[in-house]
Amino acid sequence: MQASKLIPGGQGLASVLLKRAASVELDWDLRQKSRFACTDSQGRALGVFLPRGTVLRGGDVLVTDDGSLVQVVAAAQAVLRITHCKNHGSAFDLVRAAYHLGNRHVPIELKPDYLQIEPDHVLADMLRAMHLIVNAVEQPFEPENGAYATGGHGHGHGHGHEHAQEAHAHEQPEPHVHGPACAHGEHAHEHAHAHEHEHSHGHGHGHEH
């Protein structure tokens, strides 16, 4: 069977339909892909063909070509869970960690009291050097959307995710303080060229007369 339609979060579907639906467990690596093959809970081979840039989340529902529903389950996988030391640190240590990981474009799952990333011993050592606690666990991995959203991303996860992405889009220009200055510089540069052109044009007419 082929699935080329996606219902984000199963929105609008009756709970009884979701209870009867087959499911498919997918790790983060597969859920980032728009084309892949898998087997659902009923043993059916499934070919997934979604718009490029689509990212699947736990709770999403795929619709097959025969109209049947397949619910996506975020599979448990190896991840590193990062927490702060309650005796010698604070929650702000996690903010610092998220900042440094974000600078390295690392996919991060953000929770109020911990972070999760994919296994990486170099990053684990860096985080421990920052006096954070790093433990290897098996958990579903749902990193933040922002780093993976693309121009062709046709997948929204309700208003919360959409507003978060819109807010992110509005916030992006603010940290780039050079943007307005550069724009102003270009504007001034254009005026200079225009003035120079007018001056040379006027000067040329003077010679003609």
N, C-alpha and C positions, 0 to 999 in steps of 0.2 A: 504494500500500500504506500501511497504517497501523501505527505502532509505539507501543504503549501499555504495554509491559513493559520493565523495565531490569534487567540483571544487573550489579551493580557490579563493575568490574574483571574481568568474565568469570569470576567465582568459580565453581568446580565444573564448568566446561566443559573438555572434553578439548582439548589443544593442536591436534590434527588438525582439530577443528571450527572453531577460531579461524583456522587457516591457510586454510581453505576459505571462510570467511565474507567477505561483501562488507564494505566500509569506507566511512566518510563522514568527511571532514575538516571540522571546525567550529572557528571562532574563539571566543574567550572570550565575545563578545557573544551569539552564538547558544547557546552551552552553558549560559548562565544562564537561558534561556527554557524553559518547559515545553511550549510549543506553537509549532511552526514547521514549515516545509516545506523539504526539501533533496533532493539527488540523490546516490545512493550510487555506489560505484565501478563498478557494473554498469550504470549509466545508468538505474536505476529511480527514479521519483519517490516520495518518502517523506514521509508526514505524521506528525510526532511529536506524541503527546498523552500527556504524563506528569503525575503529580500536581504541583500548584502548589508552587513552592519547590524543585523538583528541580534540581540542578546537575550537568551532565554533565562527566566527566573523561576524559582520554585513557585508553584501555584498557577503558572501560565497553562493554557490549554491549547493543544494542537488539534486541528480539524482535518481529518483524512479525506481523500477523494470520494469515499463512500458515505461521508457525513458523520462517521463515528468520532467520538472525543477521546483524546489521550492527554491526561494531566501530567505536567512536568513536575518531577520531584528532584530537588537539589540533593544529590547523593553526598553522603559523608565521605570525606577525603582527608588526606594528611595536610594539616595546616599548623602554623605556629601561632599560639595564643600569647599575646603580650599584655601583661598587667604591671601596675606599679607596686612598689614595695610600700605597704601600708605603714610600716614602722619608720622608714627613713625617707619616704618620698611622698608625692601627692599626685592627684589626677592630672596636674599640669605636665607631669613627666610624659604622659601619653600624648598630650598635645604636641610636645616637642618631638616625640617619636614620629607622630603622623606627619609633621612638617618635614623631617629629614627623609622619611620614606617617600613622601610625595615628591620631593626634589629629585628622587631617583626613579620617578614614574612607576613605583611599585603598586600593584593592585592591593587595596586595603579595605577590609571590612571594618567599619567603625561601629563600636558599641559604646554605651555610656561608661562602662567600667573596664573595657578591654579592646584591643585591636586584634585582627587576624590577618596573616599574610601567608602566601605559599612558602613551603620550606626553602630556606636559603641560609646556609651556615655562616656566610660572610655577614649577612644582615643580622643574624642571631647574635653573633659576636659583638657587632656594633651596638645593638640594643642592650646587651648585658653590660657593656662598658658604660652605658648611660644609666646603669643601676636599675634596669628594668628586669622583670622576671619573664623568661621566655620558655614556654612548654610546648612540646609536640603533642597534638591531639588529633582525633578523627572527628571532624564536624563538617556540615555543609558549609560551603564558602560562597558568600554573596557580597562581593566587593562593591564599592560605590560605582554608580553609573558614569559620573562625569568623565573619567579618564578614557572610557571606551566608546562614548557616544560619538557617532560620525555624522557627516552631512546627510548620508542616506539612511540613517537610523529611523526606521518607521515604527519603532516599538516603544510605546509609552506605558508606564505602570501607574495609571491613575493620576489624579491631579497632584498628589504629593510629589511624585518623581518629576512630573512635567514642570511644576513650579520651581523645584530645586534646580532643574536644568536651566530654566529661564533666569532664575536668580543668579546662577553661576555665569550665564552668558552676560548679564548686566554687570556683574562684579568684575569681570575679567579686565576691562580697560583701566579700572582704578589703580591697580598696583603698578601698571606700566606708566610711570610718571613721565617718561620721555615721550610718550605718544603725543600729548597736546603740544609739547615744546617742539617736537619734530614737525608736527602739522603746522604750527605757527611759523617755524623756520621755512617750511616749504612755501607757505603763503607769502611770507616776506620775500622769498626768493623769486616767486612768480611776479610779485609787484615790481621787484627790481628789474626783472627782464622786460616787463611791460613798459616800465618807465624808460629803460634803455632803448627799447624799440621805438617808443614815441619820440624820444629825444633824437635818435638817429634819423627817424622818418622826417621829423620836422627840420632837422639840419639839412637833410637832403633836399627838401623843398626850397630851403634858403638858397642853396647853390643853384637850383634851377632858375629861380627868379634873378 
